[in-house]
Structure formats: structure tokens, C-alpha cells
Amino acid sequence: MKRAPSTSAGRRSPRPLAAVLAIGGLVALLAAPSEAETATVPVRTAAAEANSATVFYYTKTKNWSATYLHWAPDGGAWTTVPGVRMESACTDWVKQTVDLGAAAGLQATFNNGSGTWDNNGGGNYALGTGTVTVKDGVIAHSDPCSGTGTGGGNQATVYYSTVTSGWTTANIHYAPTGGSWTTAPGLGMTTACTGWWKKTLDLGTARGLRAAFNNGNGVWDNNNGSDYTIPLGTTTVKDRTVTSGAADPCAAEAPDTQAPTAPAKVTANATGTSVVVGWDAATDNKGVTKYQVTRTGGTSGTVITDVGSTVLSDTGLDEKTTYTYTVKAVDAAGNTSPASAPATVTTGERAPAPASGTPLGTDPRKDPIYFVLTARFYDGDTTNDRGGSQHVKSGNAANNDPMFRGDFKGLVEKLDYIKALGFSAVWITPVVLNRSDYDYHGYHGYDFYKVDPRLESAGASYQDLINAAHAKGMKIYQDVVYNHSSRWGAKGLFTPTVYGVRDTQWSWYYDEKAEGFEYDGLTVEPKSGKSYYNGDLWSTAEPAGNTCLNWGKPTGGKSAEGYTLYNCQWPSPTSGMFPKAYYHRCWIGNWEGEDSRSCWLHEDLADFDTESTPVQNYLIGAYDKYIDMGVDGFRIDTAVHIPRVTWNRRFLPAIHDRVTQRFGTEAARNFFVFGEVGAFVNDKWNRGSVNHSAQFFTWRERKEYSADDETAAIEQFTYENDLGTGNQPTSTNAFLDGNSYHTPDRSRFSGMNIIDMRMHMNFGDAQNAYSNGKDSDDSVNDATYNVVYVDSHDYGPNKSSTRYSGGTDAWAENMALMWTFRGIPTLYYGSETEFQKGKQIDCGPTCPLASTGRAYFGDQLAGSVTASDFGTVASASGTVATTLSQPLVRHLQRLNQIRRAVPALQTGQYSTEGISGGMAFKRRYTGGGTDSFALVTVTGTASFTGIPNGTYTDAVTGDVRSVSNGTLTVAAPGKGNLRVYVLNGPGKIGADGPYLK
């Protein structure tokens, strides 16, 4: 608001007419000050000097929550409205000291910062120098607080932390003990230091106060409805914790000179010329930031390596050489612990292996993902096919369809098929050696350090697959499991001594012990000549070392065949056979409770104690091996069943550190980690539980927890659960600012991206998936990295147990949305031909795989295919040529071509501002010399307003529109079709097909 200058020296022009201010639909008349044009004037902050004034203002009759002094030195310019906020002086008084320079006085008005003014009835206040008081319009020259300290009574200094809430201002609403509450929102607090606000309150004779805090915009912290009880003296309030007699949290912190404790229990184990070193976490008064591992021995001499976790995989060492390792802990101040006790190990012979690969290291959002169950995709080598113990019972034998059928050789042979579809990333099921009766899917890990030989062939090892994919510009994302092993335990960590009785009834089922035979999944045990197991878990008599309770005693029940059931015939977390040091010992009771993160899912999924250091070391060492092979990312199975604090403390930093060590910081930044957080509901937060919601896992921790991981897991669950859904962090990383792209803030990113479970659950209809997806994006750290699919090897939309069967047109519409909306489009193998639509996805060994959604796909891939580029076929013959001619295949190919040609569709942020239409949005990416702006509508009509003027070309039809008034309207292209109008775009991309035309 501009003001008229004075017409005479020493006096101001009369107050103008009352200003009109609209508030929430009401119109209020507010008294406005009068003065000349505004300017910023220095505020006095030190002791008064000549030509200064200390102005006291009486607030009791105003009852303002804040008071501002708006002033000008005589003959000078006024401060900027509303002026300078005055500070508390004593009860009912505020004050501000200002420098006047050469002026002999000042003109002043007062206001509450929200449009309510005291300007002396329009004449302003003419104040001199020195100490000046203004009380109900009367000017005097005295100190109203003199002789009473700062208030003449009891005082409380309150510090309030907004680090967790992120508030940009804070008010304290309070009542002295036995007194009345302030008027909401209370008194404004002043900034003390980063994250802390301060207010000193004069309480008269009161011995304390009750208080609540708010941000001035209706968001309150009232201690869960109980208010805060605050005593006299200095008190801090942080995360609902009141600390009386506290030190000033803004005082300079004393230097940290305390070193961490020395790491304990250092172990070193050699496999060939590689060594895995593990140790227990050290403790520190502030926290350990890294470890220094010193290796001595061998031709390289002394080597010191820094790591962020409690495990180091040391590779490429000398053969048959003794090495010694010691470990030191280092904190943030650089304090270093004493060295640990040494661990000594001798390497073996160097095993021949192909050269490790190197991850492609590019932005993962550029790479659409094709998801395959390796054992069910394409059979390149029949010699490694295995039916397992359930081959006949399942019905697979009748179909000549062993559960382990596809392999790496087959996948290598059909990489060109996947590339011809347009995909540049392949997500494969777990590769580690499995051990169960029906383990083709890979999620029953047994030896995490060994690739399952049922997947490998001569010249087609896992390393060969990685290298072959990279040679074609394609990435490999490996499915990994940290949550559980098989029911046979984990080789190299712990395997149970025995499960149960093998008597005459059960001899057909439980194998007889074969001394010296070791399970590898591929080799038939010679004693029976039919089994791949060796009877190592079954006994006719209770063996020494048995830990299972009530072993050998009948349960009182019968099997389906009528046989006696004995205790311990199946694994159980409560039986005592799995030690607490490595495994949890309970069943999940509440899928949204804490126990879902620390108990067993199923008898075939023995739940690791992931808060145990030996387990952490075992898993980190295992997955370091696959990082070293050059995989491009990890899909994390059952991520929700491990506490986020454990991911953030241990596993995610270990992944990042290992990729950085081997391949550099850029590769680590683009190593794609995406977690399966099984929230099978249709709402934003999984039944109100933040700890069980997908977006929760994309964030770092916002407070420190106990050093012990198990304790920390409980603390974190309780803390975040109490904060609830309304107090979780939010992000604008996925959203445009109007029409502008902005640099994302990834500073609070955990390192784990997510599968978009909400879109997945709502993909029964594309419009529904789109609407639900948008609704969750503000709570994800960066939703442009979300992995988006319709169905998978587990579920269809709405937790359906069958593969999606909505029809070809609906599939085309779903694909059109996935390939243009934010996130990374992903397709479960065979969906391009609606393979097994409507079939039950998984029924275990109770039905043949050929009748399920996990059927063998290779019959549709017979023949040869060569891709000339992504989404382009150079040549094809046989059945695969017919497959490639299917309508959804052609649709996919063109979608991939368009997405690759328009950067905004790959890495752009989006907005629906100024847009009408069912599935319509705008996307933009700006960076590295690229500025890509696209307008998209799927299926329906759309109108775009407020867009940049210029020439827009549709990538689907080639239609050119010239926009001069910021508006573009698009007619409905039809179900499954879309329009992508690109500003200064490349023109029509690809040829018309069954849907894109």
C-alpha cells in the first residue's frame, strides 16, 4: 500500500479513508497508517547510542499476538509495511530500539502484522529520542519495566523445535498456572537458531504454565490433546518431549572429542580369492559415520578401505595367501577408535570366471521394464530343466512342463524379442540357489552366495546374461530378498539340525541321509536315484544337537493320506529350531502391526532377524557379489517386512557404498533400487499405518534412534505411528511449478524407490488408477521414479488372484497411460499378448503351471527375431513373428518409440493445473540443454489453458497447432489412443497402428 508524503515538516497528512480488506468472504474495515513511500530502515539491535529511541508499547488493551513498529526518522523514509516486529519487554509491554542517525525524533504507527493498526487516530505518533512509552494513545518518557528485571516476576524461557514439523513460524498459546489463556493463536516466537524458536514469558507470581504451539495457519501441537506443562526457567520442547532446566539448544556445541568404541567380533571368511569381513557395530556418543578396514598381507601390502556398513567384500586377492584384517570406527568429528582385534584368513585358489560387467549407469526413468520369471520364460537348455519332488503331483509331468524350464540361455536368446517390444530394462526373479519343493520362482533362497545352477548353462552363466544385455544397451534388474530364507535355512549362516521324524509312513516323502552328498538343486542324490535332497533334515531317531521342542511326539493329527503327524515335521518359528541370533521366532498376527516386520510370513519363508549384525553381514556380503557382476539395480522383495530404519541404516547405504566403490558416484546415483511394499488397499495410507505404506520407504529418518538396531526398530515404529498420516513429509519433486520444471530436492531420499502399489491396486480401470496415483504423489519423495504395472506374478488389480482380463481395448488404454504419465512403465511377461488372461496366477503344486498365470511362455517365442532398435524389428520368423504382429505388441512398440523421443515423458514433472479432461496432464523436463514440454490426453477430450505460446506438434498424428492465447483444445482420440502435443516437437513418431492413429 503506497502512502502520501507529508505536507509540512514535523507533521503527517491526515489519515486516509479506511482500507477495505476481504477475509474469507467477509469484508472488514481496518484503520490504515498514513506515511510517505516505504523504504527499509536499519533497526537498532545493540545498546542505545546518541539519536536512538527505545520505544515501549502497551499491549494489554490490544490483545495482539504480535506487535510491529512501523516508523520513519524525522525527515526520512518509512520502513516497509508492516515494519519491525517488537520483542517482549515485560508483562503487557513490548519494545524495540531503533537508530535515528542525525534525526531528532521519529514518526511511528503500530500494527498486529495482519492489517489492524494503531496510528494515533490518523495522525501517527511523533516520538523523540531516548526511552519512549506509548500506552493507549498517551506518550511518556519512562521505562515501564525498570526496577522489575524484565518483568518484575517469575519468568519462563521456552524453546520450541520445528525440525520435525518443518513449520516456518511458531506461536505459543499459553496460560500461567491459575491464569487465563492468551487469545489464539497466542504470541509469536522468535527465531533462536536453525529449527528452534524462543519466547521469554513474564508470569508474575505464577510458578509455571500450560502451553500449546501452532504455525499460525491452523496446525497445532497440543501434546495429543493434553497440552504441555512447562515450569519456570529454561525449557525445551522437541518432538513432544519437555526438558526442564535445559541448556540453550542454540549455544555453541562443545567439540566432540570422544572416540567410538573399537569394533568387536571381527570375522573374515574366504571363498576362493574373495574375503567377506564382518563385525559388530561400534558405539559412539554422537554416532559412527564410517569404518576403516585395514588389510595386511599379499603383494599389495597394506590397504585401507572406508565403508559405511559393517561388512566388506574384498575381492581379487592373491591365491593361497594369508591376510589380516583390523577395523576402526570413525565418527563425524573424525575421532577414530582403537583398532579391533585382528581377524586372519587364508585365501584359496582363484576360480575361473568371466570378467565382471559394468552397469550402464543411466537415468532409470528412461528405461521401460519387462518383468520375467526366468524359469518360465524361454528354455534355451533342456539339460538344466528340473521338475522337483512335486513334478507328478502338481500335474506338470503330464504336460511335460518341469517347473524349472526357462534359463539364462533362453533369456539371452530372446533379448532381441524384448528389445523389439521396446524395453531397455529386464527385471528377473531371484537368481540365488533356492531350496524347497516348489522353488522355480526364486524366493526360497538357500545359498545366497551361489547362482542357482538350474538357471545356468555352459556359455550362459548369469554373468554372460548381464554382459549380453549390456551389449544390447539393456539393463538387468535383479530381484533380491533380504527378509527371509527358505525353510532349510541359509547356507553359510545357519541351517537347522533337523525338522522331524522319517519313519515307514514318511519314507516316500522324506529322503534318507546320503553321506557326503551336498544339495545344489541340479544333481540327483545317488542313494535314492530320484531326489535332489540328501535327507539332511529328516531322521528316524532324534539326533544330537536337536533344538526343536517335542521332537518326535505325535501332534494328534493326521495328514491327508491318513499318516501320523509328528511335531517338527515342518519348520516353525516357535519350535526352537531357528535360533534368535539369526531368525525371528513368531508368526505374523497383525499385517499392519509391528509384528509384520519381525515375524514369519509362511512356513517356507524363514524370517531373518535383519536387526542382527551377523545376518546383515551375510546379506550385504552376498549382494555385493551381484553388484560386482554389474547388475543395474535391485528389485527388493517383501521390503515392508523389514523396518525402514534398518533399510536406512544398513542395507541401502551398503548398496550405495558398494556401487560407488566399484563404479563411481554417477553409477551409484543411477543404480535403481525399487521396493515391493505390499499395501494391497485402495487408499493413500495402508489402513492408516504409515509404517506399512509404500511411500513411507522413500524417506530418510528424521530423528536419531538408539544405536541398537532392534531397539531402534521399535522406537521408529512407535514414533512414526504416533505422528500418523497427517505429519509425514511431503514433496513437490514430481510436480511442475506452473509450466516450469524445477530441480528436485532429493536430500531426504532414502535410496529406495517403490512399486506404485496404489495404481496397481486400482488398475481395474485406467481412469481410476490415474486419479489414485496422483493423490499419493505428494507423499512420495519423487514419484517420477515409481515403477508402474497393471498385474504381476502375485496379483492383479484389487488384489485379484488372476491375471488381468479387462480386454484388449482396456489393456491398450492402460498402456497409453503408463507410457506417458509419470513413473516407469513395467509389463509382466506375456501381457503383450494377454497371455493367460483370467487364469489363476499361482496355486502352488495343487495344479499344473500350464493352467496358471505363471505358465511357460516359450511356445510363443519359437523362431528367430532380430531387433534393429528399441521397438523396431529387423527380421522375424516362426511363431515369434506371429507374436510380434499382435495388436498390443504393435501398440507397445509405438508407445516406446514415442516415449524415447520425448524427454518430458521419461523424466519430466507433471501438472494438471489449467487442464480439463479425464486423463489429461502436462509434463516438462529442463536440463543439460534440453527443454521438453508436452501436453497429453489419453482416450478423452482435453482443454489446456495457461500454456506457453508456440508451435505444438502431436507425436501421434503429426497435427500442428499454433498457440497464441495460451489455450489448446484436443478432441477425444478414442479408447486406448492418445495425443501428445510437444512444444517445438519432432513431429509424428512411428507409423499408425491399431490404437495410436
Secondary structure as the mmCIF struct_conf table of DSSP 4:
data_model
#
loop_
_struct_conf.conf_type_id
_struct_conf.id
_struct_conf.beg_label_comp_id
_struct_conf.beg_label_asym_id
_struct_conf.beg_label_seq_id
_struct_conf.end_label_comp_id
_struct_conf.end_label_asym_id
_struct_conf.end_label_seq_id
HELX_LH_PP_P HELX_LH_PP_P1 ALA A 4 SER A 6
BEND BEND1 THR A 7 THR A 7
STRN STRN1 SER A 8 SER A 8
TURN_TY1_P TURN_TY1_P1 ALA A 9 GLY A 10
STRN STRN2 ARG A 11 ARG A 11
HELX_LH_PP_P HELX_LH_PP_P2 SER A 13 ARG A 15
HELX_LH_PP_P HELX_LH_PP_P3 LEU A 17 ALA A 18
STRN STRN3 ALA A 19 ILE A 23
TURN_TY1_P TURN_TY1_P2 GLY A 24 GLY A 25
STRN STRN4 LEU A 26 LEU A 30
BEND BEND2 ALA A 36 GLU A 37
STRN STRN5 THR A 38 THR A 38
BEND BEND3 ALA A 46 ALA A 47
TURN_TY1_P TURN_TY1_P3 ALA A 50 ASN A 51
STRN STRN6 SER A 52 TYR A 58
TURN_TY1_P TURN_TY1_P4 LYS A 60 LYS A 62
BEND BEND4 SER A 65 SER A 65
STRN STRN7 TYR A 68 PRO A 73
TURN_TY1_P TURN_TY1_P5 ASP A 74 GLY A 75
BEND BEND5 GLY A 76 GLY A 76
HELX_LH_PP_P HELX_LH_PP_P4 ALA A 77 ALA A 77
STRN STRN8 TRP A 78 TRP A 78
HELX_LH_PP_P HELX_LH_PP_P5 THR A 79 THR A 79
BEND BEND6 THR A 80 THR A 80
TURN_TY1_P TURN_TY1_P6 VAL A 81 PRO A 82
STRN STRN9 VAL A 84 ARG A 85
HELX_LH_PP_P HELX_LH_PP_P6 MET A 86 MET A 86
STRN STRN10 GLU A 87 CYS A 90
TURN_TY1_P TURN_TY1_P7 THR A 91 ASP A 92
STRN STRN11 TRP A 93 ASP A 99
TURN_TY1_P TURN_TY1_P8 GLY A 101 ALA A 102
BEND BEND7 ALA A 104 ALA A 104
STRN STRN12 LEU A 106 ASN A 111
BEND BEND8 GLY A 113 GLY A 115
STRN STRN13 TRP A 117 ASP A 118
TURN_TY1_P TURN_TY1_P9 ASN A 120 GLY A 123
STRN STRN14 TYR A 125 LEU A 127
BEND BEND9 THR A 129 THR A 129
STRN STRN15 GLY A 130 LYS A 135
TURN_TY1_P TURN_TY1_P10 ASP A 136 GLY A 137
STRN STRN16 VAL A 138 ALA A 140
BEND BEND10 SER A 142 SER A 142
TURN_TY1_P TURN_TY1_P11 PRO A 144 GLY A 147
BEND BEND11 THR A 148 THR A 148
TURN_TY1_P TURN_TY1_P12 GLY A 149 GLY A 151
BEND BEND12 GLY A 152 GLY A 153
STRN STRN17 ASN A 154 SER A 161
TURN_TY1_P TURN_TY1_P13 VAL A 163 SER A 165
BEND BEND13 THR A 168 THR A 168
STRN STRN18 ASN A 171 PRO A 176
TURN_TY1_P TURN_TY1_P14 THR A 177 GLY A 178
BEND BEND14 GLY A 179 GLY A 179
HELX_LH_PP_P HELX_LH_PP_P7 SER A 180 THR A 182
BEND BEND15 THR A 183 THR A 183
TURN_TY1_P TURN_TY1_P15 ALA A 184 PRO A 185
STRN STRN19 LEU A 187 GLY A 188
HELX_LH_PP_P HELX_LH_PP_P8 MET A 189 MET A 189
STRN STRN20 THR A 190 CYS A 193
TURN_TY1_P TURN_TY1_P16 THR A 194 GLY A 195
STRN STRN21 TRP A 196 GLY A 204
TURN_TY1_P TURN_TY1_P17 THR A 205 THR A 205
BEND BEND16 ARG A 207 ARG A 207
STRN STRN22 GLY A 208 ASN A 214
BEND BEND17 GLY A 216 GLY A 218
STRN STRN23 TRP A 220 ASP A 221
TURN_TY1_P TURN_TY1_P18 ASN A 223 SER A 226
STRN STRN24 TYR A 228 PRO A 231
BEND BEND18 LEU A 232 LEU A 232
STRN STRN25 GLY A 233 LYS A 238
TURN_TY1_P TURN_TY1_P19 ASP A 239 ARG A 240
STRN STRN26 THR A 241 SER A 244
TURN_TY1_P TURN_TY1_P20 GLY A 245 GLY A 245
TURN_TY1_P TURN_TY1_P21 PRO A 249 CYS A 250
BEND BEND19 ALA A 251 ALA A 251
HELX_LH_PP_P HELX_LH_PP_P9 ALA A 252 PRO A 255
HELX_LH_PP_P HELX_LH_PP_P10 GLN A 258 PRO A 263
STRN STRN27 ALA A 264 THR A 271
TURN_TY1_P TURN_TY1_P22 GLY A 272 THR A 273
STRN STRN28 SER A 274 ASP A 280
HELX_LH_PP_P HELX_LH_PP_P11 ALA A 281 ALA A 282
BEND BEND20 ASN A 285 LYS A 286
STRN STRN29 VAL A 288 THR A 296
BEND BEND21 GLY A 298 GLY A 298
TURN_TY1_P TURN_TY1_P23 THR A 299 SER A 300
STRN STRN30 VAL A 303 VAL A 307
BEND BEND22 GLY A 308 THR A 310
STRN STRN31 VAL A 311 ASP A 314
BEND BEND23 GLY A 316 GLY A 316
HELX_LH_PP_P HELX_LH_PP_P12 LEU A 317 ASP A 318
TURN_TY1_P TURN_TY1_P24 GLU A 319 LYS A 320
STRN STRN32 THR A 322 ASP A 331
TURN_TY1_P TURN_TY1_P25 ALA A 332 ALA A 333
STRN STRN33 THR A 336 THR A 336
HELX_LH_PP_P HELX_LH_PP_P13 SER A 337 PRO A 342
STRN STRN34 ALA A 343 THR A 346
HELX_LH_PP_P HELX_LH_PP_P14 GLU A 349 PRO A 352
HELX_LH_PP_P HELX_LH_PP_P15 PRO A 354 SER A 356
BEND BEND24 THR A 362 THR A 362
HELX_RH_3T_P HELX_RH_3T_P1 PRO A 364 LYS A 366
STRN STRN35 ILE A 369 VAL A 372
HELX_RH_3T_P HELX_RH_3T_P2 THR A 374 ARG A 376
TURN_TY1_P TURN_TY1_P26 PHE A 377 PHE A 377
BEND BEND25 GLY A 380 GLY A 380
HELX_RH_3T_P HELX_RH_3T_P3 THR A 382 ASN A 384
STRN STRN36 ARG A 386 ARG A 386
TURN_TY1_P TURN_TY1_P27 SER A 389 ASN A 396
HELX_RH_3T_P HELX_RH_3T_P4 ALA A 397 ASN A 399
TURN_TY1_P TURN_TY1_P28 ASN A 400 ASN A 400
BEND BEND26 MET A 403 MET A 403
STRN STRN37 PHE A 404 PHE A 404
HELX_RH_AL_P HELX_RH_AL_P1 PHE A 408 GLU A 413
TURN_TY1_P TURN_TY1_P29 LYS A 414 LYS A 414
HELX_RH_AL_P HELX_RH_AL_P2 LEU A 415 LEU A 421
TURN_TY1_P TURN_TY1_P30 GLY A 422 GLY A 422
STRN STRN38 ALA A 425 ILE A 428
STRN STRN39 VAL A 432 ASN A 434
BEND BEND27 SER A 436 TYR A 438
TURN_TY1_P TURN_TY1_P31 TYR A 440 HIS A 441
BEND BEND28 GLY A 442 GLY A 442
BEND BEND29 HIS A 444 HIS A 444
STRN STRN40 GLY A 445 VAL A 451
TURN_TY1_P TURN_TY1_P32 PRO A 453 ARG A 454
BEND BEND30 LEU A 455 LEU A 455
STRN STRN41 SER A 457 SER A 457
TURN_TY1_P TURN_TY1_P33 ALA A 458 GLY A 459
STRN STRN42 ALA A 460 ALA A 460
HELX_RH_AL_P HELX_RH_AL_P3 TYR A 462 ALA A 471
TURN_TY1_P TURN_TY1_P34 LYS A 472 GLY A 473
STRN STRN43 LYS A 475 VAL A 481
BEND BEND31 ASN A 483 ASN A 483
STRN STRN44 HIS A 484 SER A 485
STRN STRN45 SER A 486 SER A 486
TURN_TY1_P TURN_TY1_P35 ARG A 487 TRP A 488
STRN STRN46 GLY A 489 ALA A 490
TURN_TY1_P TURN_TY1_P36 LYS A 491 LEU A 493
STRN STRN47 PHE A 494 PHE A 494
BEND BEND32 THR A 497 THR A 497
STRN STRN48 GLY A 500 VAL A 501
TURN_TY1_P TURN_TY1_P37 THR A 504 TYR A 509
BEND BEND33 TYR A 510 TYR A 510
HELX_LH_PP_P HELX_LH_PP_P16 ASP A 511 LYS A 513
TURN_TY1_P TURN_TY1_P38 GLU A 515 GLY A 516
BEND BEND34 GLY A 521 THR A 523
HELX_LH_PP_P HELX_LH_PP_P17 VAL A 524 GLU A 525
TURN_TY1_P TURN_TY1_P39 PRO A 526 SER A 528
BEND BEND35 GLY A 529 LYS A 530
BEND BEND36 TYR A 532 TYR A 533
BEND BEND37 GLY A 535 GLY A 535
TURN_TY1_P TURN_TY1_P40 ASP A 536 LEU A 537
STRN STRN49 TRP A 538 SER A 539
BEND BEND38 THR A 540 ALA A 541
HELX_LH_PP_P HELX_LH_PP_P18 GLU A 542 PRO A 543
TURN_TY1_P TURN_TY1_P41 ALA A 544 GLY A 545
TURN_TY1_P TURN_TY1_P42 LEU A 549 GLY A 552
STRN STRN50 PRO A 554 LYS A 558
TURN_TY1_P TURN_TY1_P43 ALA A 560 GLU A 561
BEND BEND39 GLY A 562 GLY A 562
HELX_LH_PP_P HELX_LH_PP_P19 TYR A 563 TYR A 563
STRN STRN51 THR A 564 TYR A 566
TURN_TY1_P TURN_TY1_P44 ASN A 567 CYS A 568
BEND BEND40 GLN A 569 TRP A 570
TURN_TY1_P TURN_TY1_P45 PRO A 573 THR A 574
BEND BEND41 SER A 575 GLY A 576
BEND BEND42 PHE A 578 PHE A 578
TURN_TY1_P TURN_TY1_P46 LYS A 580 TYR A 582
STRN STRN52 TYR A 583 TYR A 583
STRN STRN53 TRP A 587 TRP A 587
TURN_TY1_P TURN_TY1_P47 TRP A 591 GLU A 592
BEND BEND43 GLY A 593 GLY A 593
HELX_RH_3T_P HELX_RH_3T_P5 GLU A 594 ARG A 597
TURN_TY1_P TURN_TY1_P48 SER A 598 SER A 598
BEND BEND44 CYS A 599 CYS A 599
STRN STRN54 TRP A 600 TRP A 600
BEND BEND45 LEU A 601 LEU A 601
STRN STRN55 HIS A 602 HIS A 602
TURN_TY1_P TURN_TY1_P49 GLU A 603 ASP A 604
STRN STRN56 LEU A 605 LEU A 605
STRN STRN57 ALA A 606 ASP A 607
STRN STRN58 PHE A 608 PHE A 608
TURN_TY1_P TURN_TY1_P50 THR A 610 GLU A 611
BEND BEND46 SER A 612 SER A 612
HELX_RH_AL_P HELX_RH_AL_P4 THR A 613 ASP A 628
TURN_TY1_P TURN_TY1_P51 MET A 629 GLY A 630
STRN STRN59 GLY A 633 ASP A 637
TURN_TY1_P TURN_TY1_P52 THR A 638 THR A 638
HELX_RH_3T_P HELX_RH_3T_P6 ALA A 639 HIS A 641
BEND BEND47 ILE A 642 ILE A 642
HELX_RH_AL_P HELX_RH_AL_P5 ARG A 644 THR A 646
HELX_RH_PI_P HELX_RH_PI_P1 TRP A 647 PHE A 651
HELX_RH_AL_P HELX_RH_AL_P6 LEU A 652 PHE A 663
HELX_RH_AL_P HELX_RH_AL_P7 THR A 665 ASN A 670
STRN STRN60 PHE A 672 GLY A 675
BEND BEND48 VAL A 681 TRP A 685
HELX_RH_3T_P HELX_RH_3T_P7 ASN A 686 GLY A 688
HELX_RH_3T_P HELX_RH_3T_P8 VAL A 690 HIS A 692
BEND BEND49 SER A 693 SER A 693
HELX_RH_3T_P HELX_RH_3T_P9 ALA A 694 THR A 698
STRN STRN61 TRP A 699 TRP A 699
BEND BEND50 ARG A 702 LYS A 703
BEND BEND51 ALA A 707 ASP A 708
HELX_RH_AL_P HELX_RH_AL_P8 ASP A 709 LEU A 723
HELX_RH_3T_P HELX_RH_3T_P10 THR A 725 ASN A 727
BEND BEND52 GLN A 728 GLN A 728
TURN_TY1_P TURN_TY1_P53 ASN A 733 ALA A 734
STRN STRN62 PHE A 735 PHE A 735
STRN STRN63 ASP A 737 ASP A 737
TURN_TY1_P TURN_TY1_P54 GLY A 738 ASN A 739
STRN STRN64 SER A 740 SER A 740
TURN_TY1_P TURN_TY1_P55 SER A 747 ARG A 748
STRN STRN65 PHE A 749 PHE A 749
BEND BEND53 GLY A 751 GLY A 751
STRN STRN66 ASN A 753 ILE A 754
STRN STRN67 ILE A 755 ILE A 755
HELX_RH_AL_P HELX_RH_AL_P9 MET A 757 MET A 761
TURN_TY1_P TURN_TY1_P56 ASN A 762 GLY A 764
BEND BEND54 ASP A 765 ASP A 765
HELX_RH_AL_P HELX_RH_AL_P10 ALA A 766 SER A 776
HELX_RH_3T_P HELX_RH_3T_P11 ASP A 777 SER A 779
BEND BEND55 VAL A 780 ASN A 781
HELX_RH_3T_P HELX_RH_3T_P12 ALA A 783 TYR A 785
STRN STRN68 VAL A 787 VAL A 788
BEND BEND56 VAL A 790 VAL A 790
BEND BEND57 HIS A 793 ASP A 794
STRN STRN69 GLY A 796 GLY A 796
HELX_RH_3T_P HELX_RH_3T_P13 PRO A 797 LYS A 799
STRN STRN70 SER A 800 SER A 800
BEND BEND58 SER A 801 SER A 801
STRN STRN71 THR A 802 THR A 802
BEND BEND59 GLY A 806 GLY A 806
HELX_RH_AL_P HELX_RH_AL_P11 THR A 808 MET A 818
TURN_TY1_P TURN_TY1_P57 TRP A 819 THR A 820
BEND BEND60 PHE A 821 GLY A 823
STRN STRN72 ILE A 824 TYR A 828
TURN_TY1_P TURN_TY1_P58 TYR A 829 GLY A 830
HELX_RH_3T_P HELX_RH_3T_P14 SER A 831 THR A 833
TURN_TY1_P TURN_TY1_P59 GLU A 834 GLY A 838
BEND BEND61 LYS A 839 LYS A 839
STRN STRN73 GLN A 840 GLN A 840
BEND BEND62 ILE A 841 ILE A 841
HELX_RH_3T_P HELX_RH_3T_P15 GLY A 844 THR A 846
BEND BEND63 CYS A 847 CYS A 847
HELX_RH_3T_P HELX_RH_3T_P16 LEU A 849 SER A 851
BEND BEND64 THR A 852 THR A 852
TURN_TY1_P TURN_TY1_P60 GLY A 853 ARG A 854
HELX_RH_3T_P HELX_RH_3T_P17 GLY A 858 LEU A 861
BEND BEND65 GLY A 863 GLY A 863
STRN STRN74 SER A 864 ASP A 869
TURN_TY1_P TURN_TY1_P61 PHE A 870 GLY A 871
STRN STRN75 THR A 872 SER A 877
BEND BEND66 GLY A 878 GLY A 878
HELX_RH_AL_P HELX_RH_AL_P12 THR A 879 LEU A 884
TURN_TY1_P TURN_TY1_P62 SER A 885 SER A 885
BEND BEND67 GLN A 886 GLN A 886
HELX_RH_AL_P HELX_RH_AL_P13 PRO A 887 ALA A 901
HELX_RH_AL_P HELX_RH_AL_P14 PRO A 903 THR A 907
STRN STRN76 GLN A 909 SER A 911
TURN_TY1_P TURN_TY1_P63 GLU A 913 GLY A 914
STRN STRN77 ILE A 915 SER A 916
BEND BEND68 GLY A 917 GLY A 917
TURN_TY1_P TURN_TY1_P64 GLY A 918 MET A 919
STRN STRN78 ALA A 920 GLY A 927
TURN_TY1_P TURN_TY1_P65 GLY A 928 GLY A 929
STRN STRN79 THR A 930 VAL A 938
BEND BEND69 THR A 939 GLY A 940
STRN STRN80 ALA A 942 THR A 945
BEND BEND70 GLY A 946 GLY A 946
HELX_LH_PP_P HELX_LH_PP_P20 ILE A 947 ASN A 949
STRN STRN81 GLY A 950 ASP A 954
TURN_TY1_P TURN_TY1_P66 ALA A 955 THR A 957
STRN STRN82 VAL A 960 VAL A 963
BEND BEND71 SER A 964 GLY A 966
STRN STRN83 THR A 967 VAL A 970
TURN_TY1_P TURN_TY1_P67 LYS A 975 GLY A 976
STRN STRN84 LEU A 978 LEU A 983
TURN_TY1_P TURN_TY1_P68 ASN A 984 ASN A 984
BEND BEND72 GLY A 990 GLY A 990
BEND BEND73 PRO A 994 TYR A 995
#
